[in-house]
Amino acid sequence: MVFSIPVISIALILMTIGSFALADQSTASWASAIILLFVAIKGYLIADGFMELRGHKRLLRYAMVVYCPLLSVIIWLIVSS
């Protein structure tokens, strides 16, 4: 997906505000899962939008795109146990 920088910025801001609102009002596990999903999506948007990794080596791009979802899964496993 190719988005413009203002669209990415607005999406990042909205996800950050949504994460804050969820964390402020709920301690349920579903809220944590949604926050971690936001983190994974934000990592993808930053890696593809702001870091401009599309023209670089595939391995570097894939490593950066996979990093946030993988980190989110690891955090979810630690928190849920």
N, C-alpha and C positions, 0 to 999 in steps of 0.2 A: 504494500500500500504506500502510495506517495501522498503525503499531506504537506500543506504549506506550514511554515513556521508559526504564524499566528494561530492556526487551528490546533497545532500540537501544544502550543503554550496554553491556550484556553482549556484544552483537555487535561493537561497536567495540573493546572490550577483547580479545576473542578474536582478531579480525583483526590487532590490533596485536601480540599475542603470537605469532601465526602468522607475521607478517612478520618479526619479530625472529628467530624460530627458523630460518626459511628463509634469511635474510641471514647468519646466523651460521654455518650449515652448508654453504651452497652458493654458488658464484659462477656457476652455469650460467645460460644465457639464459632457460630455462623458469622458474627461480626468480624472476628479475627480472620476467618477465611476470606471474606470480602476484602478486607484491608490488604491481605497478602496477594489477592488477585489484582488489586489496584497497583501494588508494588511491581508485580510482574509486567503488567501492561505499561506502566510508566517506564520501566527499564527498557522495554522494547521501543517505545516511542523516543526515548532519549538516544538509544543506540542508533536507530535508523534516521531520526530527524536531526538532532543536534550534532552528533558526532560524525555524521556523513560517512558512514562505513560502507555504503553501497558500492563504491568504486574500488575498494581495497580487497585484500585477499579474503577468500571465503571463510577460511578457518578463523581469522580474527573476528569477522562479522558474526559468524555463528556462535563463537565463544561469548561475545558480548550479549547477543540476543538470548542465549540460553542461560546466562549467569543469573539474572533476576528470577526467572521462574524456578530454576533449580534451588536457589537460595530460599525462595518462598516455601517450597516443598520441604526443605530441611528444617526451616523454622517451624512449619506446621507440625511436622513429626515430633519435634522436641517439645513444643507447647502442648500438643494433644496427649502425650504420654504421661 
